[in-house]
Amino acid sequence: MSVNAGKISADVQWTVFPLGEHIESLWLRFKDVDGDVSILIPVSEDDQFYHINNLLKTSTNYIFNLLAFTGDFGISQGYSSQTAAVKTLEGGGF
């Protein structure tokens, strides 16, 4: 997993998960390291890319997780994750 962060946006890329099982759902989660709220976005395994537009704060550290679930979301049948940490660029605007 890799994240290329701008001032308030980011491009997230990932590779196929080697779980050996069918992935039921794939979710991208990101969180301000100093905050209490995570944002969870459903993504397609086929895309392997997601653009987060205008949802980030400048000069802020974020943790990004890609979560792959092998069962229905919310049912603990197994999951795997990839993680990346980045800091957004300084300044206002895009």
C-alpha positions, -999 to +999 in steps of 0.1 A: +000+000+000+013+035-008-002+069-002+008+101-021-006+130-001-011+166-012-024+195+010-060+182+015-062+152-009-044+119-013-040+091-039-040+056-023-027+025-042-027-011-031-018-046-044-039-078-043-042-094-009-026-129-008-052-143+016-059-175-004-096-168+002-124-149-015-125-113-003-161-104+005-155-067+010-126-042+009-126-010+029-103+020+030-100+036+064-081+068+073-077+088+105-060+119+117-034+104+141-044+130+168-082+126+162-109+102+174-128+098+141-120+073+113-135+075+079-144+042+063-150+040+025-159+008+006-136+003-024-133-023-052-106-049-051-103-046-089-095-009-089-064-010-066-066+028-064-086+055-047-084+093-047-094+111-015-105+146-026-107+175-002-112+154+030-078+159+046-063+188+067-030+204+058+001+196+078-016+167+095-004+131+101-027+104+089-029+066+092-044+048+062-056+011+064-069-011+037-091-038+053-100-070+034-128-091+049-135-127+040-170-127+055-199-103+057-189-069+071-193-069+108-191-107+111-157-118+124-148-144+098-113-131+091-096-100+077-063-087+067-049-052+064-023-031+048-012+002+065+006+034+055+013+066+074+017+100+057+017+137+065-002+161+043+016+191+028+016+226+044-005+255+031-040+262+021-059+252-010-054+221-030 
